[in-house]
Amino acid sequence: MFYFKYFIDFHRDSVSYDKTTIKIGEKSYAKLLFLIGLENPNYQKNLAFTEKLTTLLDEKYPGLSKGIYKKGGVGVNGVYNQDNSEYTILLEVGGPDNKIEEVLNSVNAFSEVFREVITTNEG
């Protein structure tokens, strides 16, 4: 039987261009922000997976990731479909003012790191 193991929910941040953009080397990138819902009873597994991704991103592309935003509490969804799998992430890529080239640079960087992490993932 075939089933999906990894889920990526892409969004964009709503903050201004100066907060969603970074230059690394000669390229401009849309910054990445990971969101973890704390209302998922098994959020620790999603968090551990996301921490692997952000650690490697920080090594290869310093400053590209704005880190992990943990969200929960009254009036907040707090699950974000992350209960579907322990390898579900919500990823915000840039903001409304980022250029498509910046977004593509970031998605390519993320894809490189994602591939490396899941290739060595024992789950």
For each residue, the residues with C-beta under 8 A, 3 or more apart:
1:
2:
3:
4: 7 85
5: 85 87 123
6: 85 87 88 118
7: 4 81 84 85 87 88 89
8: 88 89 91 114
9: 80 81 88 89 90 91
10: 91 92 93
11: 35 90 91 92 93
12: 92 93 94 95 96 98
13: 19 20 31 33 92 93 94 95
14: 95 96
15: 19 20 95
16: 19 20 95 97
17: 20 21 95 97 98
18: 21
19: 13 15 16 31 95
20: 13 15 16 17 30 31 94 95 97 98
21: 17 18 28 29 30 31 94 98 102
22: 28 29 31 63 64
23: 26 27 28 29
24: 27 29 61 62 63 64
25:
26: 23
27: 23 24 105
28: 21 22 23 99 101 102 105
29: 21 22 23 24 61 64 102 105 106 109
30: 20 21 93 94 95 98 102 103 105 106
31: 13 19 20 21 22 63 64 65 66 94 106
32: 57 64 65 66 91 92 93 106 110
33: 13 65 66 67 69 91 92
34: 50 53 54 65 67 68 69 89 90 91 92
35: 11 68 69 70 71 80 90 91 92
36: 43 46 47 50 68 69 70 71 82 90
37: 40 43 46 71 72 76 77 78 79 80 82 90
38: 43 70 71 72 73 78
39: 43 72 76 77 78 79
40: 37 43 46 78 79 80 82 83
41: 83
42: 45 46 83 86
43: 36 37 38 39 40 46 47 82
44: 47 48
45: 42 48 49 86 87
46: 36 37 40 42 43 49 50 82 86 87 88 89
47: 36 43 44 50 51 68 70
48: 44 45 51 52
49: 45 46 52 53 86 87 89 117 121 123
50: 34 36 46 47 53 54 68 89
51: 47 48 54 55 68
52: 48 49 55 56 117 121
53: 34 49 50 56 57 89 110 113 114 117
54: 34 50 51 57 58 65 67 68
55: 51 52 58 59
56: 52 53 59 60 113 116 117
57: 32 53 54 60 61 64 65 109 110 113
58: 54 55 61 62 64 65
59: 55 56 62
60: 56 57 109 112 113
61: 24 29 57 58 64 65 109 113
62: 24 58 59
63: 22 24 31
64: 22 24 29 31 32 57 58 61 106 109
65: 31 32 33 34 54 57 58 61
66: 31 32 33 69
67: 33 34 54
68: 34 35 36 47 50 51 54
69: 33 34 35 36 66
70: 35 36 38 47
71: 35 36 37 38 76 77 78 80
72: 37 38 39 76 78
73: 38 76 78
74:
75:
76: 37 39 71 72 73
77: 37 39 71 80
78: 37 38 39 40 71 72 73
79: 37 39 40 82 83
80: 9 35 37 40 71 77 88 90
81: 7 9 84 88 90
82: 36 37 40 43 46 79 85 88 89 90
83: 40 41 42 79 88
84: 7 81 88
85: 4 5 6 7 82 88
86: 42 45 46 49 123
87: 5 6 7 45 46 49 118 121 123
88: 6 7 8 9 46 80 81 82 83 84 85
89: 7 8 9 34 46 49 50 53 82
90: 9 11 34 35 36 37 80 81 82
91: 8 9 10 11 32 33 34 35 110
92: 10 11 12 13 32 33 34 35
93: 10 11 12 13 30 32 98 103 106 107 110
94: 12 13 20 21 30 31 98 102 103 106
95: 12 13 14 15 16 17 19 20 30 98
96: 12 14
97: 16 17 20
98: 12 17 20 21 30 93 94 95 102 103
99: 28 102 103
100: 103 104
101: 28 104 105
102: 21 28 29 30 94 98 99 105 106
103: 30 93 94 98 99 100 106 107
104: 100 101 107 108
105: 27 28 29 30 101 102 108 109
106: 29 30 31 32 64 93 94 102 103 109 110
107: 93 103 104 110 111
108: 104 105 111 112
109: 29 57 60 61 64 105 106 112 113
110: 32 53 57 91 93 106 107 113 114
111: 107 108 114 115
112: 60 108 109 115 116
113: 53 56 57 60 61 109 110 116 117
114: 8 53 110 111 117 118
115: 111 112 118 119
116: 56 112 113 119 120
117: 49 52 53 56 113 114 120 121
118: 6 87 114 115 121
119: 115 116
120: 116 117
121: 49 52 87 117 118
122:
123: 5 49 86 87
